[in-house]
């Protein structure tokens, strides 16, 4: 099965650490990162899609993707 996640967060080191953690767990970058300005928080936000192929398992809607 192939899994998809879209990780989001503030444009800071914590976001980079989340992406680095996902990459080290076998997730791969999918497409370019996205940026947006949140006027209420007066901060830049980031988003990055990641995908992962997992053999021997079937997808179910109740699975926690971050544990895969």
HUBEL-V534579 format. One record per residue. N is the residue number from 1. RES is the residue in three letters. PHI is phi in radians with two decimals (NA if undefined). Layout:
BEGIN
<<N & RES & PHI> <N & RES & PHI>>
END
This chain:
BEGIN
<<1 & UNK & NA> <2 & UNK & -2.03> <3 & UNK & -1.86> <4 & UNK & -2.34> <5 & UNK & -2.40> <6 & UNK & -2.13> <7 & UNK & -1.55> <8 & UNK & -2.31> <9 & UNK & 2.98> <10 & UNK & -1.18> <11 & UNK & -1.37> <12 & UNK & -2.60> <13 & UNK & -1.08> <14 & UNK & -1.10> <15 & UNK & -1.16> <16 & UNK & -1.06> <17 & UNK & -1.15> <18 & UNK & -1.11> <19 & UNK & -1.17> <20 & UNK & -1.05> <21 & UNK & -1.07> <22 & UNK & -1.09> <23 & UNK & -1.07> <24 & UNK & -1.29> <25 & UNK & -1.75> <26 & UNK & 1.70> <27 & UNK & -1.32> <28 & UNK & -2.14> <29 & UNK & -1.08> <30 & UNK & -2.27> <31 & UNK & 1.42> <32 & UNK & -1.51> <33 & UNK & -1.16> <34 & UNK & -2.03> <35 & UNK & -2.25> <36 & UNK & -2.62> <37 & UNK & -1.76> <38 & UNK & -1.65> <39 & UNK & -1.17> <40 & UNK & -1.13> <41 & UNK & -1.57> <42 & UNK & 0.87> <43 & UNK & -2.58> <44 & UNK & -1.44> <45 & UNK & -2.06> <46 & UNK & -2.08> <47 & UNK & -2.53> <48 & UNK & -2.53> <49 & UNK & -1.42> <50 & UNK & -2.35> <51 & UNK & -2.28> <52 & UNK & -2.67> <53 & UNK & -1.59> <54 & UNK & -2.18> <55 & UNK & -1.52> <56 & UNK & 1.39> <57 & UNK & -2.26> <58 & UNK & -1.87> <59 & UNK & -1.21> <60 & UNK & -2.35> <61 & UNK & -1.09> <62 & UNK & -1.60> <63 & UNK & -1.25> <64 & UNK & -1.52> <65 & UNK & -1.07> <66 & UNK & -1.20> <67 & UNK & -1.54> <68 & UNK & -1.49>>
END
